[in-house]
Structures are given as C-alpha cells and as structure tokens.
C-alpha cells in the first residue's frame, strides 16, 4: 500500500489523545465500510457539544487526516477510514483492550 509515511512518533502523538482514540475505535467498530456521522457521534467528556465540534474540526481532524487515518466528507459530515487505518488496526485493538487496566507503575 502506498501513501504517506506514518512514523511511530506520529502514531503515538495521534493516539495520545482520548478523543482521537475514541473516534478511531468507533471507526474500528463500524467495519471497513462503516463511517461516523459528525458531529452526532463525537465522543465527549465534559465539553459542551460546541466545544467538541470546534476541537474536532481544528485539532483532532487535522491530526488524523495528516496521518491518513481518516477521511472526512464535509458535505456529508461523514468520517471514514483513511488509507493508513488498516495498518494501525492491531495497535488500536490492543489499546482498547487495555484502556481500563491498572496503570503502569511509576519509574523509580
């Protein structure tokens, strides 16, 4: 598969944020042809819907698109898997499995 280079550092940066992980996990659950209706399915914690939309469009979407993990159809408000998504699927699955496990002990 050809496409933009996706470094480990890029991937760690993208996956370091809770919102981006949730979006990618939602796409993972939807299967290869699934998509997300944005903003209806934006993950939120304590943010207002407006804040979540602004952060999606100006922070999270650009990072996800830069790594080709997602594609966004603005006319349809539809977020789908990008060309590099399949290469990160195994890591996404492992991270989701371990999301709520006991944190790693601090280094001494």
Secondary structure, DSSP 8 states (H G I E B T S, - for coil): -------HHHHHHHHTSHHHHHHHHHHHHT-TT-EEETTTT---SS--HHHHHHHIIIIIHHHHHHTTSEEEETTTTEEEE-TTHHHHHHHHHHHHHHTTS-------
